[in-house]
Amino acid sequence: MVEYQQKDNYSIGDLLDIVRLLRSEGGCPWDIEQTHETIKSDLIEETYEVIEAIDLKDTALLREELGDVLLQVVFHTRIEEEKENFNFDQVCDEVCKKLIVRHPHVFGEVKADTTDQVLKNWDAIKMETKGQETYTDTLESVAKSLPALMRAQKVGKRAMRAGMDFRTAQDAVACISAEKAELDAAIASGDKDNIYEELGDLLFSCVNAARHLGVDAEQALTDSTEKFIRRFAETEKLVSAEGIDMKTLPIETLDTYWAKAKKK
């Protein structure tokens, strides 16, 4: 058993000590066995739970979930500290330096009175500090591990900063129709590889249109999925009220119930 003084209130220092003890000899067998690879999905999951707490406007839940994300940061840092690569203070030091360097309008003499000016300065400084010499470098630096819609929107935004973009939202929306026509042609040809490619292009064009219309593509699809679930539930409720198993009905009949659910 590891000894640790119980307290009414704990700080970041306590969290660092607790994680160290959990991974030390006599600590927790599960914690000791973990690596970056075995817990990397936990960091993603905890981050999405923070997002859900924000969407729910649940302050208590947000506090809890932010703590869970912080635990993941401390845990990954502890793994590297054990290898003598870096520690938590160095993580904090690096992010503080980054914030100071990228905010010269606050910590330096640069003038930036608008958000646009701030973002232009941020991008220029980021390219310099990360050694990005071309606009292509900035696109390639967008993490491949991001959700596809989110990554596509971010890549499109960075291409826009290089001047490669639609002139208007109308042009971006029109591209959807063009890509849909190419998908139709691919389907008609029966070429599965071409269908795969053209469907991807259609999705990418939808993301570009979303960006030009000021819509977060990832959130829009999330909300549409939730709407589908609500309407599905109402459709099933209407069908079940008549003593029918919905899977026994043809799609034409289900569409009738769906239309009723949609009206509700």
Buried (B, 14 or more C-beta within 10 A) or exposed (E): EEEEEEEEEEEEEEBBBBBBBBBEEEBEEEBEEBEEEEBEEBBEEBBEBBEEBBEEEEEEBBEEBBEBBEBBBBBBBBBBBEEEEEBBEEBEEEEEEEEEBBBBBEEEEEEBEEEEEBEEBBBEBBBEEEEBEEBEEBBEBBEEEBBBBBBBBBBBBBBBBEEEBBEEBEEBBBBBEEBBEBBEEBBEEEEEEBBEBBBBBBBBBBBBBBBBEEBBBBBBBBEEEEEEEEBEEBBBEBBEEEEEEBEEBEEEEBEEBBEEBEEE
